[in-house]
Amino acid sequence: MTKNHQNLGFILNPLYWPIWLILGLMWLATRLPYQLQLGLGRQLGRMLYFFPSKMKTVSRTNIQLCFPELSVQAQKSLLKKNFENLGIGLFETAMAWWLPQQKLAALLELKGLEHCDQASAQGKGIILLSPHFACLEMIGRLIALKHPFTAIYRPHKKKFINYLLRRFRSKYQVTYIARHQMRLVMTSLQNNQPLWLAYDIDAGKKRSVFAPFFGIPTASLTSVSRLAKLTGAAIIPIQFHRRDDNQGYTIKFFPALSKVPTSDLIADATELNKALEKAIREKPEQYLWQYKRFKTRPDGAERLY
């Protein structure tokens, strides 16, 4: 059996037929008007919120930890809106995978692109720093409409999911590099290619330091400041969201961080977390609170999940 036939047999495994059915429905949904897709996504999110789940418990815990100043009712309202945006994010992923360029271009509003131009002129690379928002896949597609870039990603544990992501993401001007392929990451920066990294991940103690994030000591990667120090790359925070009028998306580039890198990894991580927190506070309902961001704890600290 040839390698191609082996691959075909893998993706046609009956175990994955329900996933192919869901993907087919997602593709069909992209034929609908944009506003209708957003409405269906919002209703899907409300359904997800209605049912008890581990995902809902994690989201509630994260919101309580990060917004203790909010009343119980305000926290509950934020959680509901967050699940609505989570549902919309599934439809946005489908749009990002299947809609043609001309249908997406009109949805994009860019601000602060001059900061990228200034950094690019230095010729040492750019690290785009962002949090994980529900519309992340859509934003990646929209940025690629304007400029090719490289994105660092964490490979999924399931081989089939990795296959799907490679298949649908590889069509556009984005080069995806697994986070452990540091030689390729370095090459990208040396070629002055923008490198997008969603910094708000918990990679355990080995590659992290504990720095405040929403006032909580949080395991924060040291790789960004190390890369910037080795290459001289500029670190540019980006903020993005679906606009309140539901007419498209705003992507805002900020000036390069001037306080990073230093010789103090904790101080660097603190500055990077500040940039993320600023972006999240702008549209907290669109952030992916479903992730266990505070899973790794300092020695002796209580578990939060």
Secondary structure, DSSP 4 states (H G I P E B T S, - for coil): --HHHHHHHHHT-GGGHHHHHHHHHHHHHTTS-HHHHHHHHHHHHHHHHHS--HHHHHHHHHHHHH-TTS-HHHHHHHHHHHHHHHHHHHHHHHHHHHS-HHHHHTTEEEE-HHHHHHHHHTTS-EEEEE--BTTHHHHHHHHHHH--EEEEE---SSHHHHHHHHHHHTTSSEEEEETT-HHHHHHHHHTT-EEEEE------STTEEEEEETTEEEEEESHHHHHHHHH--EEEEEEEEE-TTSS-EEEEE-PPPSS-S-S-HHHHHHHHHHHHHHHHHHSGGGB-TTS-TT-S--TTPPP--
